[in-house]
Amino acid sequence: MKYVFYTLALGACAFTSLQAAADRPNVLLICVDDLKPNMGCYGDALAKTPNLDRLAARGMRFDLAYCNQAVCAPSRNNLLLGSRSTSLGIYSLSENFRTAVPDAVTLPQYFMNNGWRTEAIGKILHTGHGNHDDDASWSVPAIKEKVIEYLKPENSANGQLTREEAFFTNQKLGNIKSLPRGAAWEMADVPDNAYADGRIADAGIQRLRFAKENPGQPLFLALGFVKPHLPFTAPKKYWDMHDRAAFPLASRDLPPEDAPSYAGKTLGELNNYDPVPVDPPLTEDMQRTLIHGYYSAVSFVDAQLGRVLDELDRLELADKTLIVLWGDHGWHLGDHGMWTKHTNYEQANRIPLFIVAPGVTQAGSATKQLAETVDVFPTLVELAHLPAFTGPQPTDGTSLVPVLRDPAARVRDHAYHAFPRQRQGKPVIGRAIRTERYRLVEWKNPGAAPDTADLELYDYQDDPLETHNLAMTKPEVVAELRVILNRHPEAVSPPNQKKKPSKN
């Protein structure tokens, strides 16, 4: 009798285990490089983004989502570690996160440790500029694709290694300026999978089919599309979708009045592309071409996303899959006279964020809840019914699940981000908080006295274009926001400062 009971108990445990495995959702994490909220679902009438719009319509769109640092590698660290740059002390493209936390457990690694098969296709972590991917995060080696890619030889200096190609393939990193510049854009009459994002979609579709054929193990699939990252290389049909003359140039091409001179930038990485001049200003024709290229590249990625969603539906996996779409940071398109990212301003830090959680999110919902990149980690962990993650790396994110259930719910009253700069030859870090109305930026060296800081304050209700730094004229608002900022610990200094703290 005891044997029968024991056998029945084993059978019950096995059934429960199989049932639990069947109930575990797949995860589709879609990362898009340099994608800002320039799409139809965010109110951009010039965008051609039907597939991004339909994905947003499946779940919740976050209207006030922000990256934690507006540059590729640190922002992806923030996503996959749930740790802010100011907690890690990593602000550069070249330093791998494991130099700060060698035994860190990434988001996919945590899912893998709990029974998921984790795979990466395209750009998830940043490879290039001396940095590399993280083998410990994936069940099988990540599938890499080109970030910098030309199909016409004349656009890559007749097939030579160009500056940005060298950066992203870790070649000749000490000799970049001696290399030729590649073209800033390319339009070729080719099929979609002639470029990397088409191949990334192809590979993603194959992995979804594998998941359908192997239902015993849930899949965590990270797809990293590389456009609209420079160069703006996309099949000609996506350029043809847009009326170039319809794109307006930035209505303000000057930095905010009374802002610290070091807080902004001008061309940045555009300097590594031809025919961009070394110094601004850009001609109106070139500005319009760059804007046209950005929108065309977004439409190209949109079409690849559509192919993946179509296959997810065809395989009847949508009801069993958590989907997050995330842009790693925004992009300046000439506003303030600035291009690309690398600032603490709105256009560089506001990102698109969609979360689709069957049975949790309501289709077509949107929220004004302020969200950060680091919130994705704890949100997915809770949606997958996994134990709360507690480290070993700093855990800075807040689960957004209460908001997914009720768009009016609030789990935080601000978003936080940062960027490093040089002030009079010495490093400073601009720590920023963004409330629904304001952004405060405090520029100082970590640990320095508050009165050494330069401050920026912007009012997005009365001055959405950030025309004027209001820190001197609204001291009462500054005081209120500094109380919020002071809830956060001081920024951890970059590695090259940790042994030699600044006297600033």
N, C-alpha and C positions, 0 to 999 in steps of 0.2 A: 504493500500500500504506500509505503514511504517512497518507493521507486517511482510509482505512478505519479505521486504528487510532485516529486522532483522533476520528472519528465514534463509534466504539465506546466510547472513553473518555468522551466527552460524554454518551453514553447511560447509561453506568454511573454517572456523577456525578449525572445527573438522577434516576435510579432511587434512588440512595442518598439524595438530598435528599428525594424524595417519601416514601421509607420512613421517614426520620427524622421528617418532619412527621407521618406517620401514627402514629408511636410516641410522640409528645409527648402527655402526658395533659392533659385539661381540669382546671381547678382550680375547686372550689366552696368559697369562703370564706364561712362563715355567722357573722355577728356579731350578738349579741343584747344589747341594752342593759339593763344593771342585772341581768343574770341570774346568780344564785348557784347552787350545786349542790343546790338544793331540787327534786329529781326522783327518780323511782323508782329509776333505775339507781345513784344515790348513796345509796340506803337510806332515802329519805323516803317513809314509808308513806302520807302524806296527799296527796302530789303526784299529779296525773293527767297523766302525761307519756308516753303510749305511743310517740310518734314520736321524741322525744328518746331514749327507752330503746332503741328499735330501731336508731337511728343509732349509739348507743354500742356496741351488740352487733355492728355490722358491722366494727368495728376496735378501736382501743385507747382506753380511758378513763384519763385521768390523775387520780388521786385526790388529789394534792398539787400542784395547779397554782395559780399566784398571778399577779395583775396586778403591774405595776411601780409604779403609782400609782392609788389608788382614786378616780378622777374621770374623766369621759368623754373630754375632748379629749386630755389627756396620755396616757391609756391607749391611745387609738387612734394617737397618734404612736408610742408604744412598739411597737405591732403593725406598723404600716406602714413604719417606719424601721428596726426592729430595734435601736433606741437607747433606753436608759433616760432617764427625766426628768432624773436627776442628771448625765447626760452632756451633755444638750442645754441644761440650764438653763431649761427650760420646764415650769412647774408649774400654769399657769392655763388656764382655759377660753378666754380671749380672744385669746391670742397664737398666731399661726400658726407652724408648725414652720419655715417657710422664713425667718423672721426670724433664726433661729439658724443654719441651714444652707441658704442660698439655692439651692445646686446639689445638694441631697439627691436621691437616687434612691429612690423608694418601692418597696415590694414589688411592687405591680402594674406600676409603671413599669419595673422590671427585667425582669419577664416580657414586657411589651410590647416592650421593646428587643430581646428575644430571640425575637420572632415571635408572641407570643400576642395575641389580641384581648382587651382588658381593659375590663370594664364594671362599674359600680356602680349598685345599686338600693337606695334607702333610706338609712339612716344608717351610713356607713362612717367617714369622717372627720367631725369635729364641725363642724356649721354652726350658728352662733348665738353669743350673748354677744360679738359682734364678730368672731368667727372665720368662716372660709369653707372650702369644699372645695378640692381641688387638681386643676385641669384637666389638669396634666401627667401625672397618674397614669392617665388613662383614654383609651381609643381614641375614645370618643364621650362627649358630656357625660353626667355622672352624672344619674340619675333621682332627684330629691329627693321625699321624702314628709313629711307632717306628723308631728312628734313630739308636739305638743300639739294634741289634736283632740276636739271635742265635737259630738255630734249633737243634743243637746237644748239649746235656747237658754238655758234657765234655768241651765244649768251653766257658761255662759260669760258670766255677768252680762248675759243677754239679748242675746247677740251682740256684746258689746263686745270690744275687744282686752284680753286678760288679761295678767297679769304674765309668766307663763311663755311664753305665746304670743309676747309681745314679745321676750323673751330669744332664743327659738329662730328668730325671723324677723328679728332685728337691727333692730327698731323701738323707738324711744323708749328707748334704752338708758340715757340719763341721767335718765330720769324714771319708772323702774319702780315706785317706791313709790306714785306717784300713780294707778296703774292698779288696776282691780278684780282680785280674786282669782278664779280659776276653781275649779271643784269638784275635789276630790281623787279622786273616783271617779265612774263612770257605768256603768249597766247598761241597755242598750237592746235591744229585741227586733228585731234587724236582721241582714241577712246579713253574712258575714265581711268581704267587701270594701267594706262601708260604712266600715270603719276602715282605717287606713294599712297595717297588716300584711297584711290580705287582699289589698290592691292590690299590695303588694310581692311576695307569692307569685304573683299573676297575672302580673306582669311577669317574674319569674324563670322561670316556666314557658315564657313566650314566648321568652326568650333561650335556654333549653335546646333548644327546637324549632329555633331558628335554627342553633344549633351542630350539631344533627343533620343539617340540610339543607345545611350548609357545612362538611364535615369537613376541608377542606384547611388550616384554621387553627384551632389549639386555642383554647379559650375560658378566660379567667380571669374568673369571675363572682363578684363580692362582693355578697352579699345582707345588708342591714343591717336586721334587725327592730327595731322601736322599743319594744315592750313586753317586759318589765314596767316600763319607765320610767313614772314618774308623768305624768299622772294615770292611775289604774287604770281605763281605759275599754276595755271588752270586751263583745261581744254577751252578752246575758243567759244564753244556754244554757251559757256557760262558768262563770258565777257559780253556776248551778244544779247544776253537776257536783259541787260541794263542799258538805259539811256545815259550815256556819259555826260551829256550836257545838263541833265537834271540834277546832278549832284552839286549841292551848294558847298562853297568853301567855308571854313570855320568863320563864324561871325565875329570872333575876337581872336586876334593872333598875337596878343601881347600877354606877358605874364601878369598875374594879379598885382594890382597896385599895392605897394608897401610890403610885398612878400620878400623874404630873404632871397638875395640874388642866387644863392647856391641851391635853393629848394627845387628849381626846375631844371630844364635841359633844353636842347634844340633837336638835333638830328639823330644822335645816338648811333644805333647800329646801321641806320641808313647810310652812314659814311662808308660802309664796306660794300656798297652796291653802285653800279654804273647805271645811268649817267648822273647820279645825284652829286651836286657840288659838295665840296668839302665843308663849306660854310653856308649858312642860310643868308638870304631868304631863298626859298624855292619859287620858281615861276608859277603862275596860276595854272598853266598847262600841266606842269609836272604834278602839282598838288592834285589836280583833278584826275590825272592818270593813276596816282597812288590810291586815291579814294575809290575810283572805279575798280582797281585791282583788288582792294580789300573786299569790297562787296562781291566781286566775282568769285574770289576764293571762298567766301562764306557760302555762296550758292553751290559751289562745287562740293564742299563738305556736306551741305544740307542734302544733296542728292545721294551721297554715300550713306548717310544716316538713314535715309528713306529705304534704301536697299536692305539694310540690316533690320529695320523695323518690319518691313514686308516679310522677311524670312522668319522673324520671331513670331509673327502672326500665323504664317503658313504652317509652321511647326507646332502651333497651339501651345507655345511656351509663355505667352505674355502673362497669363493669369498666375504663373508660377515664378515670375521674375521681378525682382526689385530693380528699378532703373534709376540711375543718377546721371544727369548730364551737367557738366561743370566746365567753365572756362577758367584757365589758370590765372588770368588777369585781363584787364582791359587794354586799350590801345589809343594813344593820342593820334588824331587825324588832323593835325594842324592847329587845334585849339591851343591857346596861349603861345602859338608859334612852336609847339612841341610835337614830336613824332615818336612813335613806338611806345614804350612803357617806362619803367624806372622812375616814377615820381610818387608822391603821396596825394595827388589830385584825383578828382572824381573819375575822369575818363580812364585813368590807368588802373583804378582799384575796383570799380564796380564790375561785377561779373554776372553772367547768366547762371542760374541754378534751377534745375527742374528735378523733382523727385516723384517717381511713380511707384506707389506701394499698394498692390492690389489688396482690397479689404480695409485699407487704412486711409489712403488719400481719396478725396472726391474729385472726379474728373472735372477739368476746367476751373479748378480753384486757384486762387492767388492770395498772397499775403504780403503785408508791409513789415513783417517780422524781420529785424536786422539779423543777418546770418553771416557766418564766416566760413572760410574753407575748412578750418579745423573742426567744424561741427559735423562734417560728413561722416567721419570715423565713428563717433558714438551713435549717430543716427542709424547707420547701417547695422551696427552691432545690435542695437535694440530692436530694429525691425526683423532681424534674423533670429531673435530670441536667444542670443548668446549672453553669457555672463558679462557684466560691465567690465570694460578694459581699464586697468589701473597702472600700466607702465610696463617696462622700466623707464621709458622716456616720459617727459612731462606730458600731462593730459590736459590740454587747454580747451577742448571743444565742449559744447553743450548739445545734448540730443534735441533734435527738432521734432521728434515724434509727437509731442503735445500739439504743436502747430500743424503738423500734417493731419491730425484728427480734427482740429478746429482752427481755421485761419486767423481767428481773432485772438487766440491764445498768445501769450508772450512768455518767452523763456530768458530773454536778455533785453537790456534797454539801450544797447549800443553795439557796434562792431569795432574791432581793434585791428590796426595794421601798422606797419613801420617801414622805413627805408633809411639806409645809411648814406651819408654825404661827407664831404670835406668842408670845414669852415676855417678859413684862414690857415689852410694847410694841416689842420688837425681833424681827426674823425669825430663826427657827431652822428647820433641816430635820431631820426624824427619819429617819435611814437605818436600815433594818431588814434583818436576815437571818432566814430561817425554815429551820431544819433539821427533820428528821423529828420531833424531840421538842420543840425550843425555838424561841422567837422572842426576839431581842434588838433593842431599839430604842435608838439613840444620838441624842439631841436636842442639837444645837449649831449654831452658825453655821459655814458652810464655812471651813476654814482655822484655826478657833479651836483652842486647846489642848484635848487630851482631857479634862483635869480640869475643863473648863467644862461638860461634857456632863451632862444628866440621862439616866438609864438606865431602861429597862424590860426585864424578863425574865419570860417566861411558859413554863410547863412543861405541854405539851399531853398528856402521859402521865398526870400526876397531877392536873392542874387544867385540863381542857379548856375550861372556861367563863371562864378568865382572871379569876378572882376576886381574885388577889393578885399584885402586882408583887414578884417575888422577887430583884430586883437587889441588894438590901442583904443578903439572907440566903444567897445562893449566889454569893459573889465568885469562886470557882474556875470556875464555869460561865461567868460574865460574862467572865473573863479568856480562856478558851478561845474563846468566840464573838467577842470583839473581835479576836483574831488573824485569824479568818476575815473579819470586816468590814474589817479593814485591808488585805486584798488588793484592795479596791476603792478607786479614787481618791476624793478628796474630792468632794463634790457641787459642781457648777457653780452659782454664785449666780444667782438670778433677775435679769432685766435691770435692774430698778430698784435692785439692790444692787451691780452689778458695778463702778460707779464710786465707790461709797461703802461699802466693806466695814465691817461691824459691828465694834465694839470688844468685843463680848461674848465 
